[in-house]
Amino acid sequence: MKQIIVSFFALLFSLNVFGQHNAGNQGKILMIVSNPSVSKQTGWPIGVWYAEVTHPYWVFSEAGYSVDIASLNGGEVKFDAFSDPEDASKYAAFDYISLGFKKDPSKMELMKNTKKLSTVNPNDYKAIFVCGGQGPMYTMYKNTEIEKFFADFYLTGKPSAAICHGTCILLNTKLSNGKFLVEGKKWTGFASSEEQYADNYVGMKIQPFRIEDEARKMPNSKFVVGAPFSSFAVRDGNLITGQQQNSGAAAAELVVKALEDDKKRYPTYVLVHGAWADESAWGFVRNELAKNANVVVVNLPAHGIDLTASNQVSLADYVKTVTDAVNAQQGKVILVGHSMAGVIVSQVAENIPNKIDKLVYISAYLPKNGEDLLSLSKTDTQSKVGGALEFNADFSEAKIKKEMIADAVCADCPDFMKEVLVKYHKAEPAKPLGEKVILTAKFNKVPKYYIHTTKDNAVGYDLQKRMVKANGTITKTFEMQTSHLPFVVNPTEFVKILNGLK
């Protein structure tokens, strides 16, 4: 029995790679800000309002989205003085979110190196958010580039937002049918009463025109406002607008809600890690994949930070964990299994075939009915792990000898990743590996894909090919010239393959 378990473990290595537990990225949002300008009314240097960047940024980040910041010209942008929580006026001294943002060098670096809008690929983003401040009234108003960018993005149906003086772009933005984008739409922006307050506060007229006044002249206008300087935002379809600087978080929350509703437009990937690994194994690819997909990562019992005892875990437990994750998603999913997880996802596909759009194996075990991982492992002559295992007293779990991990599993990984492999290596439960799958015609009918790893020292390339041939129902195979961890060694090619599945 000991010899059988050794030979099995030789083939089942995945890894606990660099990644943050329970911090799944949901995709990317593009925030668009004003380049610096000078007000012709006041002579002040003007730009973007702190809170209109920082509060939405906080909401998006907390919801699991990453944020890029762009401007028409790119490069460094400036904040309006009154919006600075450390400004001598003390006008925004209460704004601790902006103060924290300002004190974070990495965040301020984003504002020094904004992307040039013309270089941005809108397909990389699930939503856009145009910030306000005093700058947009000079840099964005009647600017055909940003009007076209906003209209084109809006027409995709994705959430498209603007707040405060950033809504000035909506006064002229038209759709391909020649109508104003906001015609017949409920929307808001900086109110005329708020403009009057600001003018009174500084003792002069600040803006060259008032958004609300112009909006009410537009055909079929449905411009609305809330109480002055209250948090007020509205959503009409995929158009989201906020009234002023105190409405940034409210508008951002409407964007997040719209993104939740919008998930149905994207494919959903459920990613299942292999042996000696956990959900962080996907850390190199999950964010990139999430640009145009919903991505769910599964953490199996007794792996990573899960505290379930190894001797209490069965294959049925693994299958239930993955099944629950799949059933929690809207519609069908693309179920992806690496290494040991090939057996798990096979049984899941047998049990709930109507929930599986595609089944993807990555250097994974591909069993037939009545097979288990141990039986498959005995036929592999290319693995380097078998003689490097260390078992506990009752052989209920095993580890790989420290000095053997990198060569057997990730010889082509960068050195820092090899260090991570060793640092987070955790004993693997043995019981599930000898339990057989029950597969019928239901499993055979699910579309399947296989990504081969030609330099694999954990699950041999020859065994991979034999399993694919024996299965006989694989729709398409791919080859990556990597070790057992293609999503670590070449994440770009890996994501390209997943995105290109037909």
Secondary structure, DSSP 8 states (H G I E B T S, - for coil): -HHHHHHHHTT------S--TT----EEEEEEE---EE-TTT--EE-B-HHHHHHHHHHHHHTTEEEEEEESS-B---B-GGG-TTSTT-TTTT-HHHHHHHT-HHHHHHHHSBEEGGG--GGG-SEEEE--SSTHHHHTTT-HHHHHHHHHHHHTTS-EEEEGGGGGGGGT-B-TTSSBTTTT-EE--S-HHHHHHHHHHHTS--SSS-HHHHHTTSTT-EE---STTS--EEEETTEEEE-SGGGHHHHHHHHHHHHHHGGGGS-EEEEE--TT--GGGGTTTHHHHGGGSEEEEE--TTSTT----GGG--HHHHHHHHHHHHHTSSS-EEEEEETTHHHHHHHHHHH-GGGEEEEEEES-----TT--HHHHHTT----S-GGGEEE-TTSSEEEE-GGGHHHHH-TTS-HHHHHHHHHT---EESGGGG------HHHHTS-EEEEEETT-TTTTHHHHHHHHHHH--EEEEEEESSSS-HHHH-HHHHHHHHHT--
